[in-house]
Amino acid sequence: MSSPAPSPSSRRDFLKTSAAVGGVLASELSFPTVLRAAGPSDKLRIGLVGCGGRGTGAASQALKADSNVQLVAMGDAFPEAVERSLKNLSTQVAAEKINVKPEMRFSGLDAYQKVIDNVDLVVLATPPGFRPMHLRAAVEAGKHIFTEKPMATDGPGVRSVIESVKIAKAKKLAMVAGFCWRYDLAKRAVFGKILDGSIGDLRAVYGTYLTGPVKPMPKAETRPAGMTDLEWMVRNWYNFTWLSGDGLVEQAIHTVDWMMWAMGDKPPVKCTATGGRQIPANGGNIYDHIAVNYEWEKGVRGFIAQRQITGCYGENSFYALGTKGNAYISRGAFTTDLNGERNWKYEGPTPDMYQVEHDELFASIRAGNPINNGDRMVTSTMAGIMGRMAGYTGLEITWDMAMNSKEVLVPDIKDWDTKWEVPGIALPGRTRYS
């Protein structure tokens, strides 16, 4: 991860400052050189921002997706992360595809901009609280993007990303999102069955994300002497809502994305939720479980169950219930009739979905028709945030309430000494909607 965040006032006012973007003709915007000559002879320079495990994996997949690419720049808040990632990558891809000179290894809160300035395509894999700023910097610089999910942690951040998507479309930039299941061939097939009416009219879906915690918050006494509050939070980013968005938004967002996929990416009208914290948070402020009940027009429902507690029953499945039958993602992808008899099962190829998303990304750039996942990645992210808001406040949250929320979670970060008082764990009925 790396990046200073925009000030709350600038994030609230971004619509005013970027209003002119929608009226600018694509021909008036600067286009990346690679789009003018996207043939095999053009080497694409790749940069990685966020050098953790997921970022390293995404960079490896990007380098394997095209025969004429090279990793030339890397950035992270912490220098040791850059070196560790570079070492791991050197064991995963051909040596000629890595050329990250010492002067192109950046660390600190401004590392993201330095990487963006030196590449054709950037892989964004930092904690999602920083995603809106990184996306805006990348599209303004005219760079192709692979961005991990989710896209923001609050409403103002989502609205900023919506504007970045508009800029990317105007500049004909690729923007592929890390909602990797959309690139899984079995999932494409079963969702195709849902959307083509094979199970009739969809009446309800139920998705589960029941697993263990990603990175439990360490006890305060383990904090190294002299480490600032901000560094402590960033090093343990998953445990803070402003950085991760909570477990529903950061991890179970894949399940939310399944739900949105089944619903044709049409936003829900409203939702309610229940959740809380069972295991001590040790200074973090995210829930460890939440259940959300979404509603669409005509009473169609979507239910999400998320829990990340060690020692509990685990399941990551999806159930779609239609008027003629049901569809399942559970130890395979298949459909049944209303009596529960299986009438279709996916039996095709199953290439690695992480690799497929990069293969299709680079193929689209070479073809001069870059993929842009922007609209659906924003909708799925907002649906997750909407569910969290309902759980945190105890209110019924409408789509309009979520989209117009003025709650700014991300602080105005200037340097590592920036002070930020972490809000306590949300208390439904007491935590306010804003």
N, C-alpha and C positions, 0 to 999 in steps of 0.2 A: 504494500500500500504506500501511497504517498500523496499528499496534497494539502495545501491550505484550503479551507472551505470558504465559500462566499459569505459575506456578512448577511445577517438576517434581513436587513433592509434591502440589500441588492437582490436577494432571492425572492422577496415578496414582490419586488417591482420589476422582475425580469420581463414580464409581458410588455411593460411600457418601453423598456430599453431595447427589446428585440422585435417590437411590433412591425418594424419596417421590413424584416426578413421575408415575411410571407408575400410582400409585394414586389420583391426583387426577382427579375427574370433569371432563369438559370443561365442564360447566355451572358449575364452581367457578372456572374460569380466566377471566382477563380477555380479552375478544374485541375486536379492532380495530373502531372505529366503522364503517369502510367495509363490513364484513360485515353490519351491521344495515340498511344502506341502500346497496346496491351498484348503484343505477340510474345511467343516463347522466348525471344531474344532479350526481352526487357527484364532485368533482374529486379525483383521486388525486395526492398529493404524492410525488414521487420523489426519492430521494437516491442519490448515487454515492459509493462508497468504493473508492478505487483508480483514479486518473485517468490511467493509461497508455493505450496504444492499444486494448487489448481492452476496458477499462472504458469508454472514450469511445465505442467502437462499440456496446457493449451499451446504454449510456444513450441513444444515438441511436435504436436499434431500439425501446427501451421507449417513447420519446416518440412514435414513429410508429405504435405498436401500438394506441393508444386515442385517441379524439377529445377526451377530457377529462382530460388529465394535464398535470402541470407539474413540471419539474425545479426544486427549491427549495433543495437543499443538496448540497455537494460536499466531499469530504475526501480527503486524501492525506498521506503522511509529509512531502512536500516542496511548499511553496507554489507553486513555478513549475509543477509538474505540474497543479495545479488551474487556474491561469490559462491554461495551454496547452490543456488539455482544453476549458475553457469557450469559448475562442476557436474551436476546431475545431467544437464543437457548434453554435455560432452560424451556421456556414456550412452545416449539414446539416439543421436542423429549423426550423420556423416560430418566429419571434421570440416569439410569445405563449406558447410552451411552455417558455420558459426564464425563470426569475425568481430567479436566485441572487444575492441581495444580498451586498455585501461581508462583512457580519457572518455570513453563512451559508456562507462559504468557509473551511474548516477545514484546518489542517495540523498535523503533529506526530504523536506516537505514540498520542495519544488522540483523533485526529480521527474515527475510526470511530464512537465512542459519541455524539459531538456530532451527527453526521449522522443516526444512527438515532433520536435523540431528537426529531427535527423532521420526520419523514416518515411516510407510510403504507406505502411499499414501498421497499426498499433494494436496490441493485445492488452485489454484493460481488465485486470484481475485483482484489483484492490478491494478492501472492504467497501460495501455499497454506499456507505454514507458519503464517500468521495466521488461516486460515479457521475452525478450530474455535472460537476465541474470538469472532470476528465473528458466526458463526452463532448461538452461544449468546446473545450480547447481543441480536441481532435477534429471536429467538423469545421470549426473556424479556420483551422490550418489546412483543410482539404485532404484529410487522411482517411483511408479506408480503416474500418474498425471491426475487430472482434471484441465484444464486451460480455463479460460474465454477468449472470443474473444475481440479484434483481437490479433494477436500474436506479433506485433511490430508496430512501427510508422515510420520506414524508411527502405530503401533498405538494408543497412548493418545489421540492426536488423533482417530482414527477412532471410538474408543469414545465420546468426548465428542460427536461428531457424531451417533452413533446416539441418544444421549439427546436431543439437540436436535431430531432428526427426530420423536421421540415427543412432545416438547412441541408442535412445530408441528402435528402431527396432532390432538392434544387441543384446541388452540386454533383448529383449522380454518384454518390459515395456508397460503398458497401457498408452495411451495418448488420452484422450477424450476431444474434444473441445466444448466450449460453444456456438457453432452454433446450438442452441437448436431446430430450425425448422427441422433439419435433423432427429430429433427424434419424430416429430409430425406425427401421423399415417395418418392423412388426407393429409398432405403435401407429405408424402412418396407415397401415392397412386396417387396423381395428377402428381407428377414428374415422377412416373412410367409410366403414360400415355404419357407424353411428350417423355420420353426416349425410349419407346417401339414402337414408330412410330404411335401411335393412332391418332395423329393430323397431320401426314405426316412429311415431312422434315421441321425442324424449320427454319423460316426465320428471325424472330425478337422477342425480348422480351422487355417489359417495366415494370420497377419496381418503386414504389413510396415509399418515406419515408418523409411524410409531417406531421410534428407534432410540439410540442413546445420544447423549450430548456430544456436540462437536469438540468443544474444548472447554471443560469446566473451569470456572474462575478459580485461580489459586488463592490461597489465604493471604491476607494482607501482610502477615509477617514474612512472607517469602519475597516481598518486593525489595529489590536491591536498593541500597542506600544511595540517595542522590537522584534517583529516577523521578522525573517530573510526573505530575498527574496525567498529562496528556500522553506521554510515552507509555505509561502503565496501561492506560485504556487502549491505545492502539495495539500494543502487544497482546492484549486480551480482548480484541475487538468484538468477537462474537457475543460477548456477555453484556454489551451496551447497546441500547435501542438505537441511539443516534448513529452508531457505526454499522450495525447488522440489520436493523429493522425488526428484530426479534426472530425467534425460530420459525414462525409462520412465514415471515417475509424473506428470510435468508435461505432456509432449508426446505421447508414444506411448500415453498413457492413453486416447486416442480409439480406438486400435487394440485395446487391452485391452477397452474398452467394447463394440466390435463382437463380440469373442469372447464376452463375457459375455451379450450380447444373443442370439447364436446358441445359447448354452447355456441359454436360458431364465432367465438371471440366477441360476442355481444355482452356488454357490461350488465351485471345484475342491477336490479332496481334498488335493493336494500339488503341489509343483513343484520343479524343479532349474533352474539357470541358469549361464551362463558370460558373462563380460563383463570390461571393464577400461577403461583409458585409454591411447589411442595418441598423442594430441596433447597437448603440455604444458598443464597446467591453470592455470598462472600463479597459484597460490594457492587456486584453487577445489578442490572435492573430489568432483565428480560424475564418473561414467563417461561416455565418449562412445560406447559401444556395449554392448549386452547382448542375449542371446538366451535366452528362457525356454521351458521345456517343462512345461506344466501337464497334470495328469491328473485325470479325473473317474471316477466309478464305471463299471464295465464296461469300463475301459480306454480310454475316449474321451479324445482328446488335443487340446490347444490349443497352438500354437506362435506365439511373438511374436518378431520380429526388429527390433531398434531400433538405428539407428546415426545419429549426427549429426556427420558429418565432411565438411568442404568437399572438393570434387573427386571424390567417389565416386558410384557408381551410385545413382540415386534411384528410389524406388518407395513408394507408399502404397496398398496393395491388400489384399484379403481374399478368401480361398478357403475354401469350406466343402465338405467331401467327405462324401457320403451313400451309402447302400447302393443307391439307385436313380439317383443323378445328383449333380451338383455345382452350387454357386451361387458367383457371383463379383461382387466389386466391383472393377472394373478397366476404366477407360474405359467406364463404364456399369454397369448392374446387370442381370445375366442369369443364366439357369440352362442347364445342358446335361444330356444323358443320359450314360450311362457310356461311350459312345463319343466323347464330346466334341462331339456335335452340339447346337447351340443350339436349345432348344425353348421359350424364353420370354425376353423382353427388356422392361424397363420403358420405356414410351413415353408416359407421362403428363406432367403439368405438373411443372415444376421451380422453384418459388418459392424465394427465398433462405431457407435453413434457419435462419439467425440471426434473420431477421425472423419466421419461423413460430413459433419457440419463444416469442417475446414476444407475438405475436398470440394464441396459445393461452393463455398465462399470463394476460393481461388479460381475455380472454373468460371464462376460468374464474372469475376474481374477480367480474366483473360478474354472472355467473350464480349466484353464491353457492355454487359447488362448486369451490373452489380446487384446482388440480393440486398434487400432492406427489410429486416424484421421489425422495424421500428414501431409500427402501430400496435401489433399484438404484444410485443414485449412491454410496452407501456401499460396496456390494458391489464395484463396479468399481474404486473407489479402493483398497480393501483388496487386491484381486487384483493391482493394480500394485505396491503396497508389498510384498506377498508375493514377487513376482518379484524385486524389487530386493534384498530380504533374502537370497534364495537366491543371487543373483549376488554380493553383497558377502561373504557368509560361506562360500560354497562348500558349504553344507549342503543337504540335502533339507528344505524347509520345508513343514509341513502347514498347512492352514487354521487349525486350532486354535492352532498355534504363532504364526501371524501375528496372530490376533485377541487372543491373550493376551500378546503381547510387552510387556515393560516398558521397552523402549528409548525414552527421551525425547530427541528430537532438538532440540526448540525450547528455547532458553535462557529463563531467567527475566529478562525485560527490564524494567528500571525506567526507564531514560532512555538517551540517546544515548551516554553514557559507560560503559554496561554492558560489562564485559569478557567475552569469549567466545573461547576457544581453539578454532579450527576443527580438527576431527579430520582426519588425513591421508586420502588416498584409500584406500578399503577394499581389503584384501588377502585374497582368498579363502584359507581355511585358517588364517588368523591373526586376522581380524576375527571377533569372537565374537557369537553370538546372545544376546540378552537379552530 
